[in-house]
């Protein structure tokens, strides 16, 4: 089954496939979740939250755009450096 071209563009799937990383239609990072789960969370997240996660990445950046503070722990030094280079001030990243 082929997906309707409009949907593929609207959610960012096509752009993600080209970029080889999870991004939305605008190229912004997405968590490694289904589009439905991401939409579910996006409707419920509150800007005063603190999020703690194990395993930093695009989800850390996604959360950081939506909440007051993100604390993330990453075990891989190479990946840590990559995420750290993109981290906004409200993302506290630990190796």
ChimeraX commands (.cxc) that place a marker at each C-alpha (Angstrom):
marker #1 position 0.00,0.00,0.00 radius 0.5
marker #1 position 1.29,3.45,-0.87 radius 0.5
marker #1 position 0.72,6.38,1.46 radius 0.5
marker #1 position -1.04,9.45,0.11 radius 0.5
marker #1 position 1.64,11.89,-0.98 radius 0.5
marker #1 position 0.02,14.78,0.92 radius 0.5
marker #1 position 0.16,12.91,4.26 radius 0.5
marker #1 position 3.77,11.85,3.72 radius 0.5
marker #1 position 4.77,15.49,3.25 radius 0.5
marker #1 position 2.49,16.92,5.94 radius 0.5
marker #1 position 3.93,14.83,8.79 radius 0.5
marker #1 position 7.52,15.01,7.62 radius 0.5
marker #1 position 7.93,11.34,6.73 radius 0.5
marker #1 position 9.31,12.16,3.29 radius 0.5
marker #1 position 11.79,14.67,4.72 radius 0.5
marker #1 position 12.83,12.17,7.42 radius 0.5
marker #1 position 13.53,9.54,4.78 radius 0.5
marker #1 position 15.75,11.95,2.85 radius 0.5
marker #1 position 17.54,13.23,5.98 radius 0.5
marker #1 position 17.91,9.72,7.47 radius 0.5
marker #1 position 16.73,11.06,10.85 radius 0.5
marker #1 position 13.36,11.73,12.46 radius 0.5
marker #1 position 12.20,15.25,11.60 radius 0.5
marker #1 position 8.87,16.95,11.00 radius 0.5
marker #1 position 7.82,18.71,7.81 radius 0.5
marker #1 position 9.80,21.82,8.86 radius 0.5
marker #1 position 12.96,19.77,9.53 radius 0.5
marker #1 position 12.64,20.04,13.33 radius 0.5
marker #1 position 13.67,16.99,15.41 radius 0.5
marker #1 position 11.04,14.40,16.33 radius 0.5
marker #1 position 11.14,11.74,19.04 radius 0.5
marker #1 position 11.65,8.16,17.93 radius 0.5
marker #1 position 7.92,7.46,18.34 radius 0.5
marker #1 position 5.00,6.98,16.00 radius 0.5
marker #1 position 3.47,10.13,14.54 radius 0.5
marker #1 position 0.27,9.39,16.50 radius 0.5
marker #1 position 2.16,9.10,19.80 radius 0.5
marker #1 position 4.07,12.31,19.13 radius 0.5
marker #1 position 0.82,14.15,18.32 radius 0.5
marker #1 position -0.76,12.74,21.50 radius 0.5
marker #1 position 2.12,14.03,23.63 radius 0.5
marker #1 position 2.29,17.40,21.85 radius 0.5
marker #1 position -1.35,18.10,22.74 radius 0.5
marker #1 position -0.78,17.32,26.43 radius 0.5
marker #1 position 2.70,18.57,27.28 radius 0.5
marker #1 position 2.90,21.63,29.51 radius 0.5
marker #1 position 5.58,24.32,29.35 radius 0.5
marker #1 position 6.22,24.18,33.12 radius 0.5
marker #1 position 7.25,20.48,33.04 radius 0.5
marker #1 position 10.66,18.98,33.70 radius 0.5
marker #1 position 11.35,15.88,31.60 radius 0.5
marker #1 position 13.95,13.26,32.53 radius 0.5
marker #1 position 15.04,10.74,29.93 radius 0.5
marker #1 position 17.66,8.05,29.47 radius 0.5
marker #1 position 19.10,8.20,25.99 radius 0.5
marker #1 position 19.58,11.63,24.47 radius 0.5
marker #1 position 18.75,12.48,20.89 radius 0.5
marker #1 position 16.09,14.09,18.77 radius 0.5
marker #1 position 13.52,13.47,21.51 radius 0.5
marker #1 position 15.63,15.60,23.87 radius 0.5
marker #1 position 15.54,18.45,21.36 radius 0.5
marker #1 position 11.80,17.94,20.77 radius 0.5
marker #1 position 11.07,18.08,24.50 radius 0.5
marker #1 position 13.35,21.09,24.98 radius 0.5
marker #1 position 11.20,23.12,22.56 radius 0.5
marker #1 position 8.14,22.37,24.67 radius 0.5
marker #1 position 9.06,22.23,28.37 radius 0.5
marker #1 position 10.94,24.31,30.92 radius 0.5
marker #1 position 13.74,21.80,31.51 radius 0.5
marker #1 position 15.02,18.51,30.09 radius 0.5
marker #1 position 17.53,16.32,31.90 radius 0.5
marker #1 position 18.95,13.60,29.68 radius 0.5
marker #1 position 21.56,10.91,30.30 radius 0.5
marker #1 position 23.51,9.50,27.33 radius 0.5
marker #1 position 26.05,6.64,27.47 radius 0.5
marker #1 position 27.67,7.05,24.05 radius 0.5
marker #1 position 30.39,9.77,24.03 radius 0.5
marker #1 position 30.20,10.33,20.27 radius 0.5
marker #1 position 26.40,10.71,20.28 radius 0.5
marker #1 position 26.62,12.85,23.43 radius 0.5
marker #1 position 28.89,15.32,21.61 radius 0.5
marker #1 position 26.56,15.43,18.61 radius 0.5
marker #1 position 23.49,16.16,20.72 radius 0.5
marker #1 position 25.42,18.57,22.96 radius 0.5
marker #1 position 26.30,20.67,19.89 radius 0.5
marker #1 position 22.58,21.14,19.18 radius 0.5
marker #1 position 21.36,21.48,22.77 radius 0.5
marker #1 position 19.51,24.62,23.84 radius 0.5
marker #1 position 20.09,26.13,27.29 radius 0.5
marker #1 position 17.18,24.24,28.91 radius 0.5
marker #1 position 18.63,20.83,27.99 radius 0.5
marker #1 position 20.88,19.46,30.73 radius 0.5
marker #1 position 22.87,16.63,29.15 radius 0.5
marker #1 position 24.92,14.11,31.15 radius 0.5
marker #1 position 27.39,11.55,29.84 radius 0.5
marker link #1:1,2 radius 0.2
marker link #1:2,3 radius 0.2
marker link #1:3,4 radius 0.2
marker link #1:4,5 radius 0.2
marker link #1:5,6 radius 0.2
marker link #1:6,7 radius 0.2
marker link #1:7,8 radius 0.2
marker link #1:8,9 radius 0.2
marker link #1:9,10 radius 0.2
marker link #1:10,11 radius 0.2
marker link #1:11,12 radius 0.2
marker link #1:12,13 radius 0.2
marker link #1:13,14 radius 0.2
marker link #1:14,15 radius 0.2
marker link #1:15,16 radius 0.2
marker link #1:16,17 radius 0.2
marker link #1:17,18 radius 0.2
marker link #1:18,19 radius 0.2
marker link #1:19,20 radius 0.2
marker link #1:20,21 radius 0.2
marker link #1:21,22 radius 0.2
marker link #1:22,23 radius 0.2
marker link #1:23,24 radius 0.2
marker link #1:24,25 radius 0.2
marker link #1:25,26 radius 0.2
marker link #1:26,27 radius 0.2
marker link #1:27,28 radius 0.2
marker link #1:28,29 radius 0.2
marker link #1:29,30 radius 0.2
marker link #1:30,31 radius 0.2
marker link #1:31,32 radius 0.2
marker link #1:32,33 radius 0.2
marker link #1:33,34 radius 0.2
marker link #1:34,35 radius 0.2
marker link #1:35,36 radius 0.2
marker link #1:36,37 radius 0.2
marker link #1:37,38 radius 0.2
marker link #1:38,39 radius 0.2
marker link #1:39,40 radius 0.2
marker link #1:40,41 radius 0.2
marker link #1:41,42 radius 0.2
marker link #1:42,43 radius 0.2
marker link #1:43,44 radius 0.2
marker link #1:44,45 radius 0.2
marker link #1:45,46 radius 0.2
marker link #1:46,47 radius 0.2
marker link #1:47,48 radius 0.2
marker link #1:48,49 radius 0.2
marker link #1:49,50 radius 0.2
marker link #1:50,51 radius 0.2
marker link #1:51,52 radius 0.2
marker link #1:52,53 radius 0.2
marker link #1:53,54 radius 0.2
marker link #1:54,55 radius 0.2
marker link #1:55,56 radius 0.2
marker link #1:56,57 radius 0.2
marker link #1:57,58 radius 0.2
marker link #1:58,59 radius 0.2
marker link #1:59,60 radius 0.2
marker link #1:60,61 radius 0.2
marker link #1:61,62 radius 0.2
marker link #1:62,63 radius 0.2
marker link #1:63,64 radius 0.2
marker link #1:64,65 radius 0.2
marker link #1:65,66 radius 0.2
marker link #1:66,67 radius 0.2
marker link #1:67,68 radius 0.2
marker link #1:68,69 radius 0.2
marker link #1:69,70 radius 0.2
marker link #1:70,71 radius 0.2
marker link #1:71,72 radius 0.2
marker link #1:72,73 radius 0.2
marker link #1:73,74 radius 0.2
marker link #1:74,75 radius 0.2
marker link #1:75,76 radius 0.2
marker link #1:76,77 radius 0.2
marker link #1:77,78 radius 0.2
marker link #1:78,79 radius 0.2
marker link #1:79,80 radius 0.2
marker link #1:80,81 radius 0.2
marker link #1:81,82 radius 0.2
marker link #1:82,83 radius 0.2
marker link #1:83,84 radius 0.2
marker link #1:84,85 radius 0.2
marker link #1:85,86 radius 0.2
marker link #1:86,87 radius 0.2
marker link #1:87,88 radius 0.2
marker link #1:88,89 radius 0.2
marker link #1:89,90 radius 0.2
marker link #1:90,91 radius 0.2
marker link #1:91,92 radius 0.2
marker link #1:92,93 radius 0.2
marker link #1:93,94 radius 0.2
marker link #1:94,95 radius 0.2
view
